[in-house]
């Protein structure tokens, strides 16, 4: 029975033919020209301006940023002899529409051929991205990229997964733990490698007293940064905060929270479109289930787009979390109280009111069981070539030992 999938790029080669096409040099002119054209197209698109994450994506790959990325890659590489691994297979996630573009473009810029498998789940952001790719890649100016790129759209299908996995040198999986485990049942060629970006959760850290003492403009800026971090992708991005930890005593934490959350709510009134009905139901069920098992205080906002649950003891409870503007809160007296909470599911700590040196001392004072990123409010959704502790550009290349 024939495999059922849609090839999104006209005149793209069949996936099995990619191995016959030579990789490009690292940061080749053709690769950079295509990525720059994509960035310009999104930045100039009125439709894309409606989605801040698309603007951020375009800005991340603008010409000046590419040059900085190249210089940083050269600095980190040093005298090491690196070469592209070959064909990289990307399984795009369904909940964050832009993440596969970062993965694909970093692989492209390091010279690799690419197969990107995209789900059939539609969204305005993803549809706009696909339209942009198709429009650019039918241009003969980007023929070298089209020759090395396959974009497939299909439903979950083990036969397609088996076929694509058999012809790749690197398999990149973005998705839930269940997705990763399911795909991992499909073997890879013996010399191929795999990197999985599985389920991760994130938290926010606020110095309560410094927040209270900050100028009003700074308080507004922190609230806006937190709003962007939390409500992008309906709080379902792995780096969106779900737990808010207030450093200070209970009185300081309560006072800071009483000033902080109304600012976030004002942004919700101005900017946020309502969640789906099912999201509100799931959020209520999650809050009720947690209240059955532990002592909590429930704080409803002026709308159901912000729901706060105060915990007497700091805990992750991420298995009870459904996104959609649900926040667990707790006070901690010292940063060391974070350590018992950590495991490898904790990805990003976004912060307000702390000095970088303080957080560095905390991170260096003992091995951390979790935390891959520590960033200020407003930067949680920013992408980096080092993601979940993995240097992606080095992953897409293999090292040749020359003596």
N, C-alpha and C positions, 0 to 999 in steps of 0.2 A: 504494500500500500504506500503511495507517495506521501512524503512528509508535507505537512500543511504549514506554510509560513508565507509571509509577504516580504518580498525584497523591496526595500524602500528607495533604493538608488537605481535609477535607470542605467543600464550598461555597466553596472558593477560586475566584477568577475564572480563566477561561482566560488563559494568558500573553499572548496578543495583545490582550486587553482592558485590560491594565494601563495602557497609554498613555492611555486615556480617563479615568483616575482621577487627580485632582490630587495632587501630592506634599503631604506634611505640613510644617508649619513645623519648623525645627531644634529639637531637644529638646522636641518637642510633648508635652503631658501624656499623650496616648494611647500614644505610643512609650515614654516613661519608665515608665508604669504597667505595660505589658506586660513590659519588660525586668526591672523590679523583681519582678514576679510570677514570672517565670522563675527569677530568683536565689533568691527565697524557697523556691520549690518544690524546687530542687536542694539547698539547704542543709538542708531539713527531710526530705529523702528518705534513708531508711536504705540503700537500694540505691546511691545516689550516693556515700555516704560511703566505700564500698569502693574508689573511684577518686579518688586525690588530684587528678588533672587536672580532674575535674568539680567538685570542691570549689573549686579555684583559679578555675575559670571562673565559678562562682556568686559567689564572693567579689569577683571583679573587677567584676561588674555589680551589686553591692548598692547600695542607695539612696545611702549616703554617697559611695561611689566614683563613682556617676553624677553627683552634684553637683560633685565635684572635677573630673571629666572635662568637665562643662559650663563650669566656671569657667576651666579651662585652655584650652578651645576659644575662649572669648570673649576671653581675654587674647591668644592668638596671632592671632586674627582682627583685633582692633583695630577700626578704622573701615572695614575692607574690606567691601564689599557682596557677599555670597555667596548663592547659591541652589542647591537640589538639582539634580543633573544629570538626574534622571528615573527611569529603570529600570536597576537594576544587576543584572547576571547573574554569579553566583558559581559557579565550578566547584570543588567541594570535593575535597580530596585524599583518598586512600584510606588513608594511613598514619598521619595524625594526626586523630583523630575530632573534636576540639573546635575546630580552627582556623577552620572556616567560620562558626562561631557568632560569633566576634569580628568577622569581616569583615561578616557580615550585620547584626549589631546596630549597628556603627558606621555602616553605610550607612543603616539604619533611623533611627538617632538624628539623622542629618543630613537626614532628611525624604524619602529616596528610596523608591520601590517596588522590590521585590526578587524575583528568581527565583533559587532555589538548586538546583543540580543535584547530587544525591548519588549515589554509586555504589551498586551492589547488594551490595557487600561488607559482610557483617554483622559486628558486634562488640557486646558487651554495653553498651559506652559509647554507641555510636551509637544503638542500639535504645532505650536509656533516654532519650536526648536527643529522639528523634523522638516517643516516647510523651508526653514532657512538652510538646513543641510542640503536638501534636494536642489534648491535654487542655486546654491554655490557650486555644487559638485557636477551639475550639468554644464557648467562653464568650462570650455576647453583649457582655460588658464589653470584649472586645478585638476587636470587630467592625471597627473602623477599620484595625487591623493586618492582619486576615484579608483585608480588601478589597484590600490592597496587597502581598500575599505569596503566592508560589507555591513550594511545595517539590516537586521532582520526583525520583523515584528511577528510574534506568535504567542499562542497560549502555552502554558506549561505542558511540555511534552518530553517524556523521557527519551524517546527515539531521537528527537532533534538534539537534546542535550548530549546523548551518546555520540552522535555523528560529529557535532561541532567540537566536542572535547577530544575526539580522536585526531583532530588535525591542528591542534593548537600547541604552542610552546609554553604559554602562560595562561592560566585560567584565573580570572578575577571575579569574585562573587560578592555582590552587594545585596544584602537581604537579611531577613530574620534568621534566628538560630535554626528554625525548622527548614527554611530554604537552603541554608548552607549544608545542613546534614543531608538533606535530600539530594542535592547536586553532588555531594561528595561520594555518594554511592556509585556514581559513574566514574570509572577509572580514567586516568590520563595516560598518554604515552609515557614510557619509563623515564625519559629524559626531561619531561615537562614538569613545571612547578605550579603551585597554586597559592593564592593569597585570598583570604576570606575576610570581609568586613561585615561581621555579624551584628547581632543585637547589642546595642550599647545605650547607656543612659547617662544623663548629665545633671549637674547641680549648680546652684548659684551660692556664692559666699559674700556676705555683706558685713562690714565692720559697723556695728550699730551706732556706736558713739560718734565715729567720724562721719557717718551718714547724717546724723542729726546736726552736727556742727558745720556741715558743708553749705556753701552758698546756694541760694534757691536755684540759680541757673544750673549748678552742678547736679542738684537733685533731679531737676527736669531732664538733664542729659542722661543720667543713669536710668531713669524710668523709661526713656525712649529706647536706650540701648537694650534694656531688659525686654521691653515689648517686642522689639525686632528679633531678639534671640528666641523668645518663647513662642510667639504667635506665627512666625514663619513656618509654613508647612503644618499648621494646626497643632503645633507642639509635638509633632511626631518625628521630627528629625532627631538623630541620635545625639546631637550636640545641644538640643533645646533643653533648658533647665526644667526639672520636675520637682526637685527638692530645693528649698531656700533655707540656708543656714545663717543665722544671725550671730555674729561673734559679740558676746556681751552677756550681762545678766538678764534675767527675764524682764525686768523693768525697762532696761535700755532697748531690748529687742522689741518689746511691745510698742514702745514709743516710736521707734524707727519704722516699724511696720505700719503704724497708724498714719504716718506721713507718706510712706512709699506707695502703698497700694492705691490710694485715691488718685495719685498721679497716673498710675498704670490704667486705672479705670477711665480716666478722662481720654486717654489715647484710644482705648477700646471704643468709646462712644464715637470718636471722630473718624476712626480708620478701619475698624474691624467689621468684616461681614460675618454674619451669624454662622455658627457651625451647623452641621446636619442634625436633624432631629434625633437620630440614633446616637450621636455623640453626647447629647445632653442626657439621654437615658443611661448610657454607659457610665457617664460621670457620676450620676446620682447613685447608681448601683455600686460603683467602686467605693464611693464615700461611705455608703451604708455598710458594705461588707467590712471595711476597715474598722468602723465604729463598733462592730460586733466583737472583734477580736482584741481591741486595745482601746485605751482611753484617749479620746481625741476631742478637740474643740472645733466645731464647724463654723466657718465664716462665709456667708454668702455675700456676693458683691451686689452692686446695683442691678446687674444683669447676670444671667447664668453663664456668661462668657468668662467669668473669673470666680473660681471656687477655691477657698483656702481651707486646709485641714491642719490645725496646730497639733503637733505631737509632743507629748510630755517628755519623751526621750527621742533623740535623733535616730532615725532609721530610714533605710532606703524605700522599702515597700514598693519597689518599682514593678513587681509582679502584679500589683493592684492598680497600676496606673494606666489610664487610657488616653492621655493627652487632652485636647479640647479645653485648655485653660484650667486644669486641675493642678494645684500646687500644695505639696506638703511643706510644712515649716517646723523649725525647731531652733532653740537657742543653744549655743555651745560656749563654754567659758574659755576654751583654749583650742588652738588649731589641732593639737594632738588628738582631740576627740573625733576628728575626721577619720583617723587611721583605721579604727575598728570597723568602720562602715565600708571600707574599700574592698573591691574585688575587680576582676578583669572586665566586668560589665560597665564600670564607671569610666566614661570617656573624658568629658570636658568639665572643668571647673571655671565658670565665669565669675568675675569678682568686681566689687565696688568698695572703695575706701581703703584699699591695701596698697602698700608699696611693693614694687617688684622684688626688692631685696628681701622683704619679709617672707614672701611666698617662696623665693628661692631657698632661703634657709630652712623653711619647713620641708620642702621637697628633698633637700640634701641631708636632712637630719636623720634619715633612716629610709630603708627601702619602702617604696610605695607598692601596695598590692594592686592598685588601680591608678587611674588618672593618666591620660595620654596628652592632655592639653590643659594649660592654664592661661586664660585670656580675659581681658577686661570686658565689662558689659558692652554689648554691641558688636562683639567680634566672635561670638560663639558659632555662627554659621559661616564664618570665613573659611575658605578652603586653604590647605597647605600641602605642598608636595610630600611632607611627612605627615601621614594620617594614621591614627590609631597606633602610633609608634613605629610605623613602617615607612622607610624611605622609598617612595613609589618609583622614582626615576631610576634608582639603582636596581630595584626589583625588575624593571623592564629591560635591564641590560645584564649581560654576564661578563665576568672579568677574565681576561686572558693573562696568564702568567708568562712574562717574557724575561728570561735571565741570560 
